Amino acid sequence: MLALNFPKYSFRFKNSENKVAVFDVLRKKFVVLTPEEWVRQHVVQFLLKEKNIPQSLLNVEKQLKVHGLIKRYDAIVYKPDGSIHLIVECKAASVPITQETFDQIARYNLALKATFLMVTNGLEHYFCQLDYEQEKYHFLKDIPEWK
């Protein structure tokens, strides 16, 4: 797989039915290693190791309803009170980050009301902080470390 713009992490792989799978520490199982999954696994390690997010507060690949439609988010970090700290949208490295990508995560956030958003294709990372009172968002260089 392609080297991404993240620190180096160690992953467990296995071959099954002519497909490579990577072990997901959150789902506690091997999942097929697609280009998007490669980015998602790096994001998980980045959040756990660089941002010190407690593993119990991090969740990946779950469904949510947005305006009656079933959608799937890539990663979410919860706050201890159950509200959403961060939503992450992952794209494969070959997929450019466009306005459409930001529109997608914004639609998810209508239902989730996160404090922070992260959009990445593994090569480029964008971080935003939401200000609901002013109805604005601010781009950041990075998201803060967990406290």
C-alpha positions in Angstrom: 0.0 0.0 0.0 0.9 3.6 -0.6 2.9 5.5 2.1 0.6 8.1 3.7 1.3 11.5 5.4 1.1 10.0 8.9 3.7 8.7 11.3 4.8 5.1 10.7 2.5 2.6 12.4 2.7 -1.1 12.7 -0.3 -3.2 11.4 -1.2 -6.9 11.3 -2.1 -8.3 8.0 -3.4 -11.6 6.7 -4.3 -13.1 3.3 -7.7 -14.7 2.9 -9.3 -15.8 -0.3 -6.8 -13.9 -2.4 -7.5 -10.7 -0.4 -5.3 -8.9 2.0 -6.9 -8.0 5.3 -5.7 -5.7 8.1 -6.5 -6.1 11.8 -8.8 -3.3 13.1 -8.1 -2.8 16.8 -11.5 -1.1 17.3 -13.6 -3.7 15.6 -11.3 -6.5 16.9 -11.3 -8.3 13.6 -9.6 -8.4 10.2 -11.2 -6.2 7.5 -10.5 -6.2 3.8 -7.7 -3.8 3.0 -9.1 -1.3 0.5 -7.4 2.0 -0.2 -9.9 3.8 2.0 -9.5 1.3 4.8 -5.7 1.9 4.6 -6.4 5.6 5.3 -9.0 4.8 8.0 -6.5 2.5 9.9 -3.9 5.2 9.8 -6.4 7.7 11.2 -7.3 5.3 14.0 -3.6 5.0 15.0 -3.1 8.7 14.6 -6.0 9.4 17.0 -4.9 6.8 19.5 -1.2 7.4 19.5 -0.7 11.1 18.5 -3.8 12.6 20.0 -4.2 10.2 23.0 -7.8 9.6 22.3 -9.1 6.8 24.7 -9.9 3.7 22.6 -13.2 3.4 24.4 -14.3 6.8 22.9 -13.3 6.0 19.3 -15.7 4.3 16.9 -15.5 3.4 13.2 -17.8 2.5 10.3 -21.2 2.8 11.9 -24.5 3.8 10.4 -26.4 7.0 11.2 -29.6 8.5 9.9 -29.3 11.9 8.2 -32.7 13.4 7.1 -34.2 9.9 7.0 -31.3 8.4 4.9 -28.9 5.8 6.2 -25.3 7.0 6.0 -22.0 5.5 7.2 -19.3 7.5 9.0 -15.7 6.6 8.9 -14.7 7.5 12.5 -16.2 9.3 15.4 -14.7 10.3 18.8 -17.2 10.7 21.6 -16.8 12.9 24.7 -17.4 11.1 28.0 -20.9 12.6 28.2 -21.8 10.9 24.9 -21.7 14.0 22.7 -19.5 14.0 19.6 -16.0 15.5 19.9 -14.8 14.7 16.3 -16.1 13.3 13.0 -13.6 12.0 10.5 -14.3 11.5 6.8 -11.7 9.3 5.0 -11.1 9.0 1.3 -8.6 6.8 -0.6 -5.3 8.5 -1.4 -6.3 8.6 -5.0 -9.4 10.6 -4.3 -8.9 14.4 -4.1 -10.5 16.3 -1.3 -13.1 18.6 -2.8 -16.0 20.8 -1.8 -18.2 17.7 -2.2 -16.2 15.9 0.5 -16.7 18.9 2.9 -20.4 18.9 2.0 -20.6 15.2 2.9 -19.2 15.6 6.4 -21.3 18.7 6.9 -24.4 16.7 6.2 -23.3 14.1 8.7 -22.6 16.8 11.2 -26.2 18.2 11.0 -27.2 15.1 12.9 -24.1 14.7 15.1 -23.2 18.2 16.1 -19.4 17.5 16.5 -17.0 20.0 18.0 -14.3 19.2 15.4 -14.2 17.8 11.8 -11.4 16.0 10.0 -11.2 15.2 6.3 -8.3 13.2 4.9 -7.2 11.2 2.0 -4.1 10.1 3.9 -2.0 12.6 2.0 -3.9 15.8 2.8 -5.6 16.5 6.2 -8.1 19.3 6.9 -9.3 20.1 10.4 -12.1 22.4 11.4 -13.6 23.6 14.7 -17.3 24.4 14.7 -18.7 27.5 16.4 -22.4 26.9 16.7 -23.2 30.2 18.3 -21.7 32.2 15.4 -22.7 29.6 12.9 -19.1 29.4 11.5 -16.3 27.0 11.3 -12.6 27.7 11.6 -9.9 25.8 9.8 -7.1 24.6 12.1 -3.6 23.4 11.5 -4.3 20.3 13.7 -6.8 19.1 16.2 -5.9 19.4 19.8 -4.6 16.5 21.9 -7.1 14.8 24.1 -7.3 16.1 27.7 
